[in-house]
Structure formats: structure tokens, C-alpha cells
Amino acid sequence: MAYVVMEKVLADAPDRPRTTMKVLITGAKPKDEIRKVLISALDNVKSDDPALKVVIIWAYHDRAELNGSNYTVGKLEWSADGKDFAGAATLDPNPKIDVISQ
């Protein structure tokens, strides 16, 4: 199963290179497959930009949903230091994955 990167935004903080991404995962998929796709997207973005310390990926069903305020398929949050995107709270588990759609 594949995904399409629709948006990638760098949001670097001092000593904490980070990015947010929006991806499309089309069609109905089991939750475990969506988790695998999100992990694959994380692995790919970290491979493409090894300097990254924090990544958030929002997943959507279709393009029309991209401008909404919430993801419609799932979300992945990862950090090299085990802290959330703001660097304040502990991220547990790491990566933290929330799948809301099948």
C-alpha cells in the first residue's frame, strides 16, 4: 500500500529540526495496514532528511479533506528525543500512532 505526500512543511526550532506532512491514503484499509503505511512514510522522510528530530504525519482519504483542521485516516508523531512536537511533554509510545479510520 502506498501513500502520496501532499504537503511537507519544515518547522524548525533551535537545535530541533522538525517537519509536518500531510499524506493521502486512499480507499478503505485495515488499521494495521494504515499503521504500516504511516511507519513507512516516517522511515522515508527520516531517510530523505536525516537531520530531522521531530516528525508529524497527518493522513487523509482524499484531497478535499486536506484543508480541514483534522486528519481523517490517522496521525503519527515521532521524535528522536522522546518529546512531543513542542519539546515539552513525553511522547509515549514513540512513535505515537492514532488510526481513526479503516
N, C-alpha and C positions, 0 to 999 in steps of 0.2 A: 504494500500500500504506500502511496506517495502523498506528498503534500506540496503545496505551491506557496512560496514566500510572496506575500502581497505587500508587505511593508516592513522595513527594518530601520529603527531609529537608534542612533547612538545617544546615550545619556550619561556621559562620563562624569564622575565625581572625582575629586582629588584622590589619586592612588587607587581608584576603584573603577576601571573601565567597565562599562556595562551597556547592554542593549535591550530593547524590547522589539518583539517581532509579532506580526500578525500573519497567520498561515491559513490556507484553505485545506480542509479535509472533507471532500465531498462524499455524499452517499452515507447510508446507514452502516455503521461499523460496530462491532462489539467493543466494550470498554477496554478490554485488554489489548486489542489492536490499536485503538486510539493512543493508549499509553505508549505502545511501541513506536508509533509514528512520532509522538512528541519527544521521546528519548532520542530517536534518530535525528530529528531536527536539532536538538540540543548538541548532539555529537558533531553534527555537520557545522554548526555555527562556531563551536569551540575549535574545531579543526581549521576552519577558514580564518579565524581571528583568535590565536592562542593568548593574546593579551587580555581577553575578556575575563572578568572576575564575577560578573553577575549577568544572568540572562532570564528574561521573562518571555514566554511564548504564549500568545492567545490563539486559539483555534476556532475557526468558523466553518459553517456549512457552505455558504455561498457569498459572493461578492457584495450583495445587497446588505449583508449584515455587518460588514467591516466598519461602517461609520457609527454603529451602535456603541453604547457605553459599556457593554459586557460581551464576553466571549459566549459562543453558543454551542461549542463542542467540548472544549476543555482548556485548561491552563497549566503550564509548567513554570515553576520558579526554581532556579538553581543559583548557588553562589559558591565560589571557591573557599570562602572563609566561614561558611555556615550561617551567615546573617541574611536577613531579608534585603529587599531592594534598597531600602533606606539605610541599611547597615546598623539598624537599631535592635531588632528582635532576632532571636534564634530561629533559623529555618529548619523545622523538623517535621517530616523527613527531608532530606536533601538529595535529589530534587523532590520538591513538593508538587504533586500532580493531582489536579482536580478534573475529573471527567464527568460532564453533566449530561451527555447525550450519547445515544447508541446509534 
